[in-house]
Amino acid sequence: MPPETIYEELGVPHVVNATGTKTRIGGSRIRPEAVEAMRRASEAFVRLSDLQARASELIADVTGAEAGYVACGASSALALGAAACIAGDDVGAMARLPETEGVPDEIVMPRTHRTGYDHALRAAGARIVDVGTNDRHLGTGSRNVEPWEIADAIDEDTAAVAYVEKAYTEPPLAAVCDIAHDRGVPVIVDAAAELPPTRNLSAFVEAGADLVAFSGGKAIRGPQTTGILAGRADLVASAAAQHLDMHAAEQVWEPPRELVDADRLGGVPRQGIGRPMKVGKEELVGLLRALELFAEEDHEALVEEWLERARRIAADLDALPGLETSITADDKTAVAPEVVVAVDADAAGVSATDVVGGLRREEPRVFVGADALPAGEFTVNPMCLTDDEATYAVERIGAQVEREDEP
Ligand SMILES: *Cc1c(COP(=O)(O)O)cnc(C)c1O
């Protein structure tokens, strides 16, 4: 049994995480160095705009972007990014968001890039115009979206093009950026979970993205409530102006020049659309520390460690009745290798759904990956497991398939 946690003290069963960095079970294990940094951040005050200017430097450094900003999640980075693309440095438009009368407010997206997370773009006032089809599934050889469809949808009402970076997304980001830039429109990329590899910190900026959103609370292992917005300095400045607490006397309003160009704004903005998404000094400092460490980390060694754990788990599960495992390669589709477990319901006496449901009712609960349940499979992701927890997870999976034998 894994040791008791603070959650048991609160009367809440804790979760053994065998499914990777999923927000609904707490994301990731924040780095101890980031926790310590947060504790120290709590001891004194700081002007948040100064701290964001420092964050901008570090983010620019590790991503190759002109500037950066810390939001309270990748979702919030997307919302701020959309607000920046819509309002620019127009303080009137900033004050009106999410009402967008008089300014371009459409965000063009390939239809197959739509996800629940694009609600963040709409929350800023954007109207999403999606293009393309699902015709690929007709088996005719056609693609989901043609570059000309994106080009065709861009007009004088377009504020941005949005792109979700995943192994299955097309056309290539660089091609989409060329189309958008030819028409004077910025591209916002959702790359929330696309780290590691470390090179992805800069890959999407290099491909031409104007703004890129990353989660701070996934593999970076910063605070759960952080996200990174990296990109063009003018857009980051607009995001800052719509996010920072702006109640200020104009005579003494001197935001850091590197972050907000007060002259261009021509006045102190009101509390903006980003104000309900505030980031505290502790989270900001925690993210900075975590990002520094992430950028220095040896990810190949880490993937090797995950792969080794995955192999041990797979070998143990293969010995159980009705289970057959394979290990996914470490490729672009997933940041960590995973064990795919196929359940032969006749031999196991239970279905994959029974196993996954049963594991969630354990104490501590065990969460495995449930995306492939319709195919009779579940997955075990090694990246958020300790060796002890992996042993516990395997043992409880065994208990599910051998449940029939219990009195
Ligand atoms: C996790 C995720 C998000 C949200 O990230 P948060 O940091 O939790 O706000 C957005 N988009 C995609 C594709 C994600 O995987």
The ligand as an SDF file (V2000), in Angstrom:
LIG
                    3D

 15 15  0  0  0  0  0  0  0  0999 V2000
   -4.0590   20.1460  -21.1910 C   0  0  0  0  0  0  0  0  0  0  0  0
   -4.4840   20.8360  -22.4340 C   0  0  0  0  0  0  0  0  0  0  0  0
   -4.9940   22.1480  -22.3930 C   0  0  0  0  0  0  0  0  0  0  0  0
   -5.2330   22.8800  -21.1020 C   0  0  0  0  0  0  0  0  0  0  0  0
   -4.0640   23.1350  -20.3870 O   0  0  0  0  0  0  0  0  0  0  0  0
   -4.1550   23.7610  -18.9120 P   0  0  0  0  0  0  0  0  0  0  0  0
   -2.7430   24.1170  -18.5990 O   0  0  0  0  0  0  0  0  0  0  0  0
   -4.7230   22.7070  -18.0290 O   0  0  0  0  0  0  0  0  0  0  0  0
   -5.0410   24.9560  -18.9950 O   0  0  0  0  0  0  0  0  0  0  0  0
   -5.3260   22.7510  -23.5800 C   0  0  0  0  0  0  0  0  0  0  0  0
   -5.1750   22.1200  -24.7610 N   0  0  0  0  0  0  0  0  0  0  0  0
   -4.6910   20.8600  -24.8500 C   0  0  0  0  0  0  0  0  0  0  0  0
   -4.5500   20.2120  -26.1920 C   0  0  0  0  0  0  0  0  0  0  0  0
   -4.3320   20.1740  -23.6820 C   0  0  0  0  0  0  0  0  0  0  0  0
   -3.8690   18.9180  -23.7470 O   0  0  0  0  0  0  0  0  0  0  0  0
  1  2  1  0
  2  3  1  0
  2 14  2  0
  3  4  1  0
  3 10  2  0
  4  5  1  0
  5  6  1  0
  6  7  2  0
  6  8  1  0
  6  9  1  0
 10 11  1  0
 11 12  2  0
 12 13  1  0
 12 14  1  0
 14 15  1  0
M  END
$$$$
